[in-house]
Amino acid sequence: MKIVVCIKQVPDTTEVRLDPKTGTLIRDGVPSIINPDDKSGLEAALKLKDEVGAEVTVLTMGPPQAQKALREALAMGADKAILLSDRAFAGADTWATSSTLAAALRKLDYDLVIAGRQAIDGDTAQVGPQIAEHLNLPQVSYVEDLELDGDSLILKRVFEDGYHKIKVKMPCLITTLSEMNQPRYMSIGGVFDAYREKEIITWSLNDIEVDTANIGLKGSPTKVKKSFTKGAKAAGKVYEVEPKDAAKIIVEKLKEKFII
């Protein structure tokens, strides 16, 4: 069984700040981590490796420093790592990102592709499903649990008010939730292998077949106009009154705010 896990190196959003003038992220001094949903997907792949001897490849698109995320994945137990890195890929939105990743996946053998539900720096939840569409793969999103059943997977797809149990035949693509599991720590032997023994394969634009009209900033149909922090609300006023008087106050406040 061959599994490819798509991961992304993201800034730790607990420490991210926005430039008040430009509205852009201030990344200086902010640590980078593997996106949590992606890391749960990696753990799911590693569990399948433990159970059935699957081969796990991690794939990411980013600048050279994204190798750090790949090294961590290798130290956790992944077998191979591929970095898609080229100036032509820079500035990509979800469409351009998924087009590039799909082009790389066409060069690989796989039974299962795993991507995190969404990245914490974008929160779009679009890249995984778009990859599946590019590759014409059946897809199941928001997966919280999985089990292998021959050449198929039985998946628990979560909703706000319940879940679906879905059986899907491989090859397929799934997107995973961070609540799915508790990712393992890197082992000492894994760290040694990741930094001393295992090689990170780097592919540029010349190594994949992709329509250049669909990659990078020029191939991105969407643009971020502005980013901003949510403004703080003013302190509220507490009224200790009877229900009848409370209703009158509510109506008056609604009239003031919404002119009803």
N, C-alpha and C positions, 0 to 999 in steps of 0.2 A: 504494500500500500504506500502510495506517495502523496504527501500533503505539502501544500505551499501555503504559508501564512504571510499575509501582507501586514506589515507593521509600519508605524510612523513614529518618528522622534518628534516630540512636542515639548513646548515649554511647560514647566510645572505651573499650572494656572493658579495655584494657591499663592504664588509669589509674583504673578504678572501684574504690571502696572501699565496704564495708558498715558501717552504724552498728551497733556491737556490742549496743546496747540494744534498738533497734527492728527490726533486721534488714533495714532498707530501704537502697536505694542512696543514697550521698552523691554528688549530682550537682554540687554547688557546685565550680566551678573545673575541672570535667572537660570537655574539648573534645567537641563533637558532630561526627559524621561521617555520610556516607551509608553505610548498611549494606553491607558488602562484597559479599554475594551479589547485592544489588540493583544495585550499581554494575557488576558484570559483566553483568547483564541489560541495563543501559543501554548498555554498550559493544556488546553483541550487536545491539541495535536500531540504534545509530549505524553499525555496519558494514553493516547492511542498507540504511540510508539512503545510505551511500556507494555501494553496489552498484546499487541499483534506484531511488533517489530517494524512499525511504519518508518519511512524515511521522511524527515522533516526539513524543508527548505524555507528560510525566511527571506522575504523580498521587501525592499523599501526603495523609495525614490527620495532623493534629497542631496544636499551638499556633502562634501567629503566627511564632515564631522558626524554625519549620520552613521558612520561606521561604529560609533560607540554603542548605539542601540543594537546593531547587528552583533557586536562582540558580546553584549549582555545576553542576547538570545542564544548565541552559541554556547555560552557558559552555562546557561540553563539546561542545555541538552540538544539544541537543534544541530542538524548534521551539516547543512550547507547554508551559505549566506550570499545574497546577491544585492549589490547596490546599483541603482540606476542613477547616474550622476552626469549631468551635462548642462552647460549654460542654456542650451535650447529648451530645457525642461523648466526653467525658472519662471515663477509668476503664475503657475498653473492653477486654474480653478478645479472643481471636481471633475468636470468633463475632460479637461486636458490631462489631469492626473490619472483618471481611470483609463483613458485611451493609451497612455504610456505604459501603465502597469499591465494592461491586457496584451499589449504588443510583446512585453517580456514573457508573459505567461504562455503565449503561443509557441515560445521556444522550449518550453519545459513539458515534461511528462507529469501528470498529476491525476489523482483520483478525487481529491478534495481540495478546494481552495477555501481558506478561512480568512475573513477580515473582521476587524472590530466593527461594532454597530456604527460608531461615529468617533471622530477625533475631538478631544476636549478643547482644541484651539479653533475649531470651526463649527462643530455641532450640526453638520448638515445631514449625516447618515446617508449620503448619496454615492460615495465612491464604490462601496462593495456591490450594491445592486447594479450600478452602471457597468462595472467589470463583467458581471454575469451577463448583462445584455450584449456587451461587445463580443463575448465568447459564446453566446447562445447556450448558456448553462442554466439548468433549473436552479432556483435560489430560494433560500428560506432565511428570513431576517429575524432579529431579536431572539436569538437562540439562547436558552438558559440551561439546557441539558441535552446530552446526546448519548446514544448508544449504537454500536455497530451491529448490523443484522445482515450478515453475508455481504452482498455487494450494495447494500443500502444502509441508510442511517435513519434511526427513529429519533425525532427531534421534538423538544418542548419549546414552542414559540409563545412568548409571553405578551399579554396585553395588559392594559390597566386593570381590567375587571375579570381576568381569567387567562386561559392559555389554550393553545391548540397542540395536539399530538399529531405530528406529520411524519410520514414515511417517504423518503426521497431516494431515488436510485442515483448512485455515483456514475460518472463524475458530476459534481454539483458544487455550488458555492453557498456558504453560510456566513452570516454575520453574528457575532457573539456579544453578549452583555458582560460587563465587568463583574456583575453579581454571580456569574456562572460558576466561579471557583476561586480558590486562593492560589495564585501563581507561586510556584516553588522558588526558593532562593538559588542563587548561583552556588555551585559546589567549588571547593578548592581545586579539585582536579579539572572541573569544567572551565574554570577561569584560566588555568594553565594551558589547556588545550585551545581555548578561544584566542589567546594572545600569542601562543608559541607554535601550535601545531596546525590550526585550521586557517584556511585562506578565505578572504572575502573577495568574491568575484565582482569586478566593476564593469558595468556595461554603459556605454555612451550611446548617443543617437545612432552612430554608425553600426552598432551591434544589434539593433532591433529594426524591424520593418514596421513603420508607422507613417501615416499621412502627416506631414509637418504642419498642415493647416489645422490640425487638432491637438497640438501640444504647446506647452509654454504659455506665456502671456498673450501672444498673438492668437493662439488657438483657443483662448478662454472666452466664451460668450458672456460670462458674468464678471462683474468688477465690484469690489468693495469700495463704496463711495466714502464711508466714514465709520469709524468705530468709536464708541463712547461708553462711559460707565453710567449705570443707572443712578439717577439723582436720589439723594436722601429725602425721605418724606418729613414734613414738619410734624412736630409733636401734636398729638391729638388732644382733645378736651374731653374730660370725663363729666358726664351728667348723672347725678343720682336722683332720679325722678320716678314717678309712677309710670306704668306702661302707657297710659293714655297721653300723658305729657311727652313721653319719649317719642311716640308716633308723630306728634305735632312738630317736635324738634327735627326729626328725620325729614319730614316733608319740607320744612323751611330750608334746611340745608340743601336738599335736592333742588329746590327752586333757585337758591343762590348760585349753585354750581352749574346746573344744566338749563336754567331758565324754563322750567316746566309750568 
